Amino acid sequence: MNNRDQALRKIYYNSDFVLLNVNAFLVIIGYAFAVYTNLGSVEFMKIVKSFFIVFSIIALFKNMQLNKSPFPSPTFLFILIFSFWVFLMSFFSENIGYSISKAMNFLIPLIYVYIAMHNLLNKFSANDLVKAFLRSFNLIYAIPILLFLLTGAGFSQTNIYGQGGKEGQFFVSNQYGWACSMFIISSVDLWLNTKFNNLYKIFLVSTVAAALYLVLISGNRAAWLAIGLALLIFILRLKNIRIDFKIIISIIPIVAIIWFYQLPESSLMIRINDTETQLEGGEARFNTAKLAISAFNDDKTLWFTGAGMFNYEKIIHGDGLGDFHNSYLEVLFGGGIILFLMFLNFMVFRPLYYYAKHYSKYYLIITPILVIPFFESNLTGGQFLFFPWFIFMLLFNIPPEFDKARLANKEKENISKFKFK
């Protein structure tokens, strides 16, 4: 076993790493039970998830290391100000109780994830943690795919989007699409960057094949876009695979899409028609955002203060959706443009910059966690992609040279302490 394998094994057995993944696992199980019980289990699972995150925080404080921040400055300051402002602005909501509850469901998991990653990064490199979380989330997001197969949904369908009984017993079409994009892309990253036994290779190949089929019939455009962008990065940026293999692998999804498009009443055909109709009559998310923009333009101070986090009643009305169905717009309209730019700094701009400069040569995982929150709100801890979204984006905040210098300094400190003793 080489040093890299030993480092990954240490991460897998680290309590902070394990607890983060159990929390992410409970989110997916919560979605499964919600569909299976027709929402009857939602309140019970909220209690279970809340209890476990409190337990995780208690365990976290036991091993907390706050001596030096592993994140480049001013990440901590931005998250601190951001959290304070989100909590403060929830008091200005039309429905104060609801907004405070939603704000706490956002901030407590966010702060927990930040401190847990703080602990982990004081022990392990960002690159090793990316690999470790790729492995764990690969298994977690395989669950919807496996349950789809185990419940006998079969391979004869060409569309399950909005088809009720055809979706299986545990998840709905959008959730299958999100899970498939996470699983397919993390599988490629694992295959190219880590070592595993033949049994896991068989599991990846067979489950990816099922996931490719399932993501097509899911009709989930966010997942399609995420996979399409991943394919583009795969072709243009990835360095750890030969060009001839790139061409061969790229042909597979292209041929699958062309073949699938020819099938009568396929989800691809239906969703293209839906998109054309929405472009003519207005897409619901876009129309909702226009309502919020209009409200902000009527009272321009809202552009600086926001309407209050999760305060939908004040700015969404008429033909708008119940909420924005967009994580980024939740922050913009809830907290104002200053808070929005602060959020973008540590959740989009900086991770995207370092990803483009360094990590895009090796990993594709940024595409689903960047794209899917644009089509769905993932701000509270019980949302489908909350944990991988914040975990990977925090990891991509760290440039490799900063990470190496930080770990080298820590090694010197450890040697100095050993000599002193």
HELIX and SHEET records of a PDB file:
HELIX    1   1 ASN A    3  TYR A   12  1                                  10    
HELIX    2   2 SER A   15  TYR A   36  1                                  22    
HELIX    3   3 VAL A   42  LYS A   62  1                                  21    
HELIX    4   4 THR A   75  MET A   89  1                                  15    
HELIX    5   5 SER A   90  PHE A   92  5                                   3    
HELIX    6   6 ILE A   96  LEU A  121  1                                  26    
HELIX    7   7 ALA A  126  ILE A  140  1                                  15    
HELIX    8   8 ILE A  143  LEU A  150  1                                   8    
HELIX    9   9 GLY A  164  GLU A  167  5                                   4    
HELIX   10  10 SER A  173  ASN A  193  1                                  21    
HELIX   11  11 ASN A  198  SER A  218  1                                  21    
HELIX   12  12 ARG A  221  LEU A  236  1                                  16    
HELIX   13  13 ILE A  243  TYR A  261  1                                  19    
HELIX   14  14 SER A  267  GLY A  281  1                                  15    
HELIX   15  15 ALA A  284  ASP A  298  1                                  15    
HELIX   16  16 LEU A  302  THR A  305  1                                   4    
HELIX   17  17 SER A  327  LEU A  344  1                                  18    
HELIX   18  18 ASN A  345  PHE A  349  3                                   5    
HELIX   19  19 ARG A  350  LYS A  357  1                                   8    
HELIX   20  20 TYR A  359  LYS A  361  5                                   3    
HELIX   21  21 ILE A  366  VAL A  371  1                                   6    
HELIX   22  22 ILE A  372  PHE A  374  5                                   3    
HELIX   23  23 PHE A  386  LEU A  395  1                                  10    
HELIX   24  24 PRO A  400  PHE A  420  1                                  21    
END                                                                             
